[in-house]
Amino acid sequence: MRALPRFHLLSLIGSATLVACGGSNAPGTITGMAANGAALANASVVAKCLGGTSNSATTGSDGTFSIDLQNGQRFPCVVQVTGSKATLYGFADAEGRINVTPLTDLVISKAAAQAAPAVFETFDSSKAVMIRANVAAARDYVIAEVAPLAGLVPTGDLLTQAFKVGDSNDRVLDSLGATLLAAGKTLAALESAAATGTLFKAALPAEEARPHDAFPYAPKATEAAATTFAAMAAATGDTVDMSTTSRWQGVLGGAIYRVEVPANWNGELVMYTHGYAGEDMVLTPFEVTIRRYLIQNGYAWAASSYSKKSYDVRAGVEDTNALALRFATIAKERGRTLAAPSKTYIIGHSMGGHIAAAAVEAETLVTANNKVKYDGAVPMCGVMGDTELFNTFGALQLTAQTLAGQPATPYADWNKDNGKVKTAVTSALFATGFPAAPVSPNGAAGLAYTAVIKNLTGGTRPLFDLGYAYGGSFAAGPYAFFGIDTIMTGLTTKAATDTNRFTYVIDGDAAASAALNAATQKLTAAADFNRLRRDGLRWIPKLQGQVSVPVVTMHTLGDLFVPFSMQQIYKGRVVANGADQWLVQRAIRGVTHCDFTLAEESKAFSDMVKWVKQGTKPVGDDVVTPATVAASTYGCTHTNNTLVGDDVASTKALRGLVAQAGKSCPAN
């Protein structure tokens, strides 16, 4: 046989290689969708393939397209979609459906080690081979780099998996676009990073700072110097000597920590997150409320003071996670060798409930700097609506002003001039003696305001009346924070309070309700006051209801500080995200904020653990059906008035008050 010329032989080898990895001489059709959050409508579509460039096509109003290859063109192809606001690139390895999005653009940039626009311009057989060889690793890289910027993990095959408006991958595109906009950058910055395989975050400018993070918080000197803390005293029924535990105290990342491990440790760790601790600069340690229960049952627990105070849920999550990650190291440094926990749970009260719930959110798992995957959570009396608590406080203040005859008074004037507005509104709506118990309304205006409070905080429900009169949580909570916003406390740099969603209701008086709604001013938050951040969690982590581990919540019905409505908001979010199978909520017949018995808390915790280990979802309460919530026996299922020595005095007194008022649950 006559030998072939060398150039002819190489040509055949090249053709055979491309056919073997999918190249084909036969024309085909590429279909797909182009979007960068919104669909790229009426955009030009061109495919550059081996053998030439296709005819152009145009996307539909929904971003979909179909383009036919011409004779002589072969797969694979790089597809360019040029719209009025963006030009994006996708990769078609063979005939069929593809996506053209910022994510596919970045995959191409990484796989070809060159920004996608340049890949398109110079696409040839060598780039085709390179992209095919690197595309799987490029997909993984883009997923890992985009997730912390978007607050969500992209799922499936970024190049081909169909998506639709509103689904998780569509939300990734929206969030990534918002992050780039906030950074003042375009996709080109990430294309360059992808081409060189560097961190996406490093391609974006430093984040905006907030005043709160510069405040001089510091541990109390005596607590910072301590290396241990006191054991709990013995109690009737103990089977474990409480004095035999390992107890370590120290400072980690500017926060005081406490860790306690029983001698018979079961290998499981409970992280406790405390609530709001004020606005001063001194940090002090906290202990878990069900400490005795945990030690008696073999659990270790740990708690952080957090490195900052105020309503800093961000610091709460990061510092708690950092402590959880350091658990075994702390033990070793103190002379006790422990394995990493086999299970780690998180429980907390009030703001700590917000922290515990945020810790198991999908967004937290990808945006936190200290990442911990908890096995389950028990947020108690938690701020489950995140910034909706601020909105509720704002609505309560503005309606109070309207009903007291001061509808036009600016929100920020509440405490000015020695509290002139506050004094006038208080005297108009409350009987003399407020806030001392029993709190009573003053006249028709006061009665109307009582109805507004009830309806803003969860609607008609048992024990609201006792909470209003004797609980003290309205005065200690919303009323104490009227006129204050997150700009004043340094937590945000833009307005965070928004009252536009509220419709105010005065029971049995439609005309008065209409007049109240018409006269009450509205507050509007800045759209980006709590945006995703490039340096970790949002300033105020959101509870979006994107959970994938068991979550058992509890809330007292008389709570007017962090009201029962927080549970209703959270339920709606969890359902909207299709995660209802992971949520159990319980109503407790307590009079004030976090007014639980230890029996109720330990039962919620033990039920959560059983759910984690055995897969048996415990019983909860319907928190959203008005007729159910309004029933006189609502909350009886999970209320346990059994009191022990460790229960706090206020809970003992208020449970007695419930009985005296004839509002105890029927005997079983």
DAJOLIN-V618349 format. One record per helix or strand. SS is the DSSP state (H for helix, E for strand). FROM is the first residue (numbers start at 1). TO is the last residue. If there is no record, write none. Layout:
SS FROM TO
SS FROM TO
This chain:
H 6 20
E 29 35
E 39 39
E 44 50
E 52 53
E 57 58
E 64 68
E 74 82
E 87 92
E 96 100
H 102 112
H 116 121
H 125 150
H 168 183
H 187 196
H 201 203
H 211 214
E 218 219
H 221 225
H 242 244
E 246 252
E 255 261
E 268 273
E 282 283
H 291 296
E 300 304
H 313 333
E 343 349
H 351 359
E 361 361
H 362 367
E 376 380
H 388 403
H 411 413
H 416 429
E 430 430
E 441 441
H 443 456
H 464 471
H 473 476
H 478 481
H 510 519
E 533 533
E 536 536
E 547 547
E 550 556
H 565 576
H 580 582
E 583 588
H 598 614
H 626 630
H 649 660
